[in-house]
Amino acid sequence: MPNSVKMHRNALRTYGLYLVITSLILSCGSPKKEPEKQEPVLKGTHRKVPDTITSCETGLPERFPARSGTATTEITEGQVSHQGMVWIPAGTFQMGASDNEGRPDEYPTHLVRIDGFWMDETEVTNAQFREFTEATGYITTAEKAPKWEDLKAQLPPGTPKPHDSLFVAASLVFNPPSYPVPLSDASQWWSWVKGANWKHPEGPDSSITGKDHYPVVHISWDDANAYARWAGKRLPTEAEWEYASRGGLDDGKYPWGNEDIEQGSPKANTWQGNFPDRNTGWDSYSLAAPVKSFAPNGYGLYDMAGNVWEWCADWYRGDYYEHIGKGIVENPAGPKDSYDPMEPGIPKKVIRGGSFLCNASYCKGYRVTSRMKSSPDTGMQHTGFRCVSSVR
């Protein structure tokens, strides 16, 4: 194995990102289990979801405190505008997978009642995020270099310090191989690229010129939360996100229903062909697409499947659904803490919806019930967000 490849893999593992990537993308071969049957009991506890949810609610540590934009930039909560948002009516739905395609963390199904709320009709765009940074001077996580004294506190004792050349402002960029590779090693198609950030999504020589209507990417949860506060909005709860993504359909697998994603005409920006080395481009896009490139769901929401992963407000626990209990749960705001058995020492936030890299042979993250997760300080080339508001 070439030394450069070894160094690349070591860098991913040192920064605690290797397992984040694996847990984010890997679904092929995951054990499945049949959904549990339950008789709903029409009672539950009501939990009003606030319009401001911060990363400080549970006291969990950040992996790179010095890189967090909210640590150095004071964000004043703004006045919400409903322009570019759609109203999602109140309702009750069965949350979670009802078929045998889900991963274990998608079961059991449970009844959830959601109050009505406003939701951005599209993912937040480059133009919208630029307006935020120009107004506040905000610097994103990917634009700041991590510091060893902050990083080593998050690593096992005795972990050697990486070479100083790795302590640079950088982010993870999709770098597809030219030949088939084992799907168990995500470092085969991800690169830690110096100078990659929301303004340079493919690295320092790339730009977003002419891409105002593309979704902003390389956004950490901290970045998304800061933007939401500035806009007078908040990030959606996981329950709100799933409810909205269904578009009013009772039991559809996807935002458009049950038709397979590659049947009929293209319905979302995903990967077609052999992942990760060959994309046929059947949907006309190999990376992110401009928002509104595909038909909206029944609520008028675009790209609730594919394009880029979207941050939710909730902490992630793989066993969360198992402990919700029976009965109707009203406006659930997720668990009080995070636990990911794949990476137990690092708290995670939920991400939803899949991305342009999702493929049926590997990652069906575009299913409405699919749950994924990532640490709040991690941004990638296929991760963005949209906002919601409860203010009428």
Secondary structure, DSSP 4 states (H G I P E B T S, - for coil): --HHHHHHHHHHHHTT-HHHHHHHH--TT----PPPP----S---B-PPPS---TTSS-PPPS-GGG-HHHHSPPPP-----TTEEEE--EEEEES--SS-S-GGG-S-EEEEE--EEEESSPPBHHHHHHHHHHH----GGGS---HHHHGGGS-TTPPPPPGGG-SSEEEEE---SS---TT-GGGTEEEEET-BTTBTTSTT---TT-TTSBP-S--HHHHHHHHHHTT-BPPPHHHHHHHHTTT-SS-SBTTBSS-TTSSS--SB---EETTTEE--TTS-SS---TTSS---TTS---SSBSSEEEEEEEPBTTTGGGT-SSPEES----SS-B-TTSTTS--EEEES--TT--TTT--TTSTT--EEE-TT--BTTEE---EE---
